[in-house]
Amino acid sequence: MENGESPIRSSTDLSRSVHPTNGSALHINGGTLESLNGPRQTGYETGSESSTVVGAVLQSDIGVNTLLIRLKQSVASAREFAAFLKKKSTLEEEHAQGLKKLCRGSHESSRRPDNRQGSYAQHYTEVIGIHDRLADNGIQFALSLHQMHEDLHDLATNIERGRKQWKQSGLSAEKRVQDSEALVDKAKAKYDALAEDYDRARTGDKQAGRVFGLKGPKSAAQHEEDLHRKMQGADSDYSSKVQTAQNQRQELVSTQRPQAVKAILDLINECDSALTLQLQKFASFSEKLSLSNGLCVNPLKGHNSSQNQRSLRDVVFQINNTEDLNNYITSCSLKTGQRPAEARYQLHPSLGPFQQVPPVDPRSQLEPSSQSEPPGGLRQSSLADMVYAPSSSQNQGSAPEFATSSNPSEKTYHESPHPPNFSPAGGGSTVQQPPHSQLSSPMYSQPPPPLVASNSDPTHPDIPALRPVFGVSLDDLLQRDGSAIPLVVYQCLQAVELFGLDVEGIYRLSGSAPHVLKLRAIFDNDSRQVDFRNPESFFHDVNSVAGLLKQFFRDLPDPLLTHEHFQDFIEAAHIEDDITRRDSLHAIVNSLPDPNYATLRALTLHLHRVQEHSGVNRMNAGNLAICFGPTLMGTGSNIADAGWQVRVIETILQNTFQIFDDD
């Protein structure tokens, strides 16, 4: 300074001292990332011109930040494809599982007797098997996609963790160098200002005038000396900051930046390679799925292919509708029976002339009592053929009507268009039936049921069974009474719903046995005259009505759910899935005969109303199923089936409105 040399350094010299010259090399973990003039080994092999540009960008101040942005894009792409794989896997699995369930349900349905059999059933089962194999392929494909999703998601997570780590270290190193160079610029500005003031004071520039300090005005010499001291301090500070910036820049360019660049490039290469690999696997698995499905639908025809595997088209074309129809009709040939006799009109003897003598039953001629009976016996025997009036009020004051024949040895039985009316609550006596030989008539091949004379209450169990209900099949009751639901069932359900819904243990507790016998006799006599809306009709004993209903179902020749479908119900009860078991039972219930279906529907809706009051009567679906299981299904050969019978009834009760509609 004393020799007049200024210590000011040009910005060109500073930049040259901070930045390495062209041709210098960056050493990265034992490798070399050459500068602008040479190729770099980073995994991106490009042309010389492109490599020069890439190297220049990577060695610049924006190199680390550029690679971090590119790595973030790679991670985002990997995560997006991983999400695609996850969604694709979910859709494929749902489709495959749905197809698997559909095949299982269709296979069970095809085995039911209400579906076609023969070649159709055989080949339809094979079609279902082909689709079942397609579902298996879909499940395997979904599992592979799910594994790819997990691998790619884990990789993206690890890459993102590495990106954050190198972002912090790489950018912090760049930030330190930038801060050091900013301090250099500030020190240089201060140094330049002091140098100009010193040069002005030394050359004798008087424009500034006298300088006032804290201790008063300073002379020019004092002022020059003071500026010289400050300039030396600024020069020392400026020089130290330049040295620090040079050292940090050198360390950044030679060590820190190359390390960050190489590490980020490795992460980019790893992420991009993994993403490409998963894309290749996805394409390969997709081709494999399509090929496997194609081979299932249409196997290759060759010496290595299995002889049992046929194409879907070949299987379908093997169905023979004509043969199936003929075989089914042939199987029903044993049900044709004998041809019924031709319908012929026969005039009733009572409508003919009074002198006309009807043909004599040979059996009546063989009995001596019919030949030796006195003429007066004609009126006496014909009392049994009285036509009863519909009500007791009509019987009073009127003589009984009966028909006679012109021949004393022949007795004609006059059948009323309506059966005799026995009121349970009324009195009266029945007529003594004449001997068997006196009731022979050309209108009957067998004598009518015997009438028992009794002066006791008509509710006595010995009331004649004029229109029997118990022990008669539902088909016979439907043909005779014209009602799909027997009257005894209707009356019992009505009585329980009116008077027994809140009775604890209804259908579980037994009623009075004498009451049950009397009620049974009343229904067997004429169920049309019973009205259980009046509790006096069942002796105010609703448990006896419940027992009477169960007794009716137990006495059926064929149980309500029929022997024919017993095994089908048991097999359906073994199904664990609630929905599948319900649908299987629904299909079997729909195949029941009409009177059985109508009666079961009425009973099920009634029991559903009973279990709605289970908080009071303690009879839920399980308890009701225990009471009605063997009653409605009958006793099978295997005692172990009792539990499955209960499960059948319980499932029906739990799904009442899914199986039956509610009017």
Secondary structure, DSSP 8 states (H G I E B T S, - for coil): -TTS------HHHHHHHHS--TT--EEETTEEE--TTS-B-SS----HHHHHHHHHHHHSTTHHHHHHHHHHHHHHHHHHHHHHHHHHHHHHHHHHHHHHHHHHHHHHHHTSTTS--THHHHHHHHHHHHHHHHHHHHHHHHHHHHHHHHHHHHHHHHHHHHHHHHHHHHHHHHHHHHHHHHHHHHHHHHHHHHHHHHHHHHTT--TT--EEETTEEE-HHHHHHHHHHHHHHHHHHHHHHHHHHHHHHHHIIIIIHHHHHHHHHHHHHHHHHHHHHHHHHHHHHHHHHHHHHHHHHS---STTS-TT---HHHHHHT--HHHHHHHHHHHTGGG--S----------GGGS-TT------HHHHH-HHHHH--TTHHHHHHGGG-B--SSHHHHTTS--B----SSTT-------SS-----TT----------GGGG--TT-SS---------S-TTSTTS--SS--TT--HHHHHHHH--SS-HHHHHHHHHHHHHTTTSTTTTTS---HHHHHHHHHHHHHHGGG--TTSGGGGTT-HHHHHHHHHHHHHT-SS-TT-STTHHHHHHHHT--SHHHHHHHHHHHHHTS-HHHHHHHHHHHHHHHHHHHTHHHH---HHHHHHHHHHHHH---S-TTHHHHHHHHHHHHHHTHHHHS---
